[in-house]
Amino acid sequence: MQFPLVHVSWALADNAGRPACDAFFRDIFGARTVYEMLITPETESYGFDREESLMLIGDTMVIPIARPGRRSGRFTSG
């Protein structure tokens, strides 16, 4: 079994920018999405407040992710 060599988190301003960022990694680097966490009524009830994708570029995991606390158009404190 071969494990990824690198894990990179790519910070985004908010969830709205994630699809374009995912498309950038797919189009430019040939990344493939292997897991995606979306906000749904169920996940929101668990307190998840951002969406993220786990993408692979060769042996590198890239996760375009919005910063925590982004919910309903404003940041929460804490």
Secondary structure, 3 states (H helix, E strand, C coil): CCCCCEEEEEEECCHHHHHHHHHHHHHHHCCEEEEEECCCHHHHHCCCCCCEEEEEECCEEEEEEECCCEECCEECCC
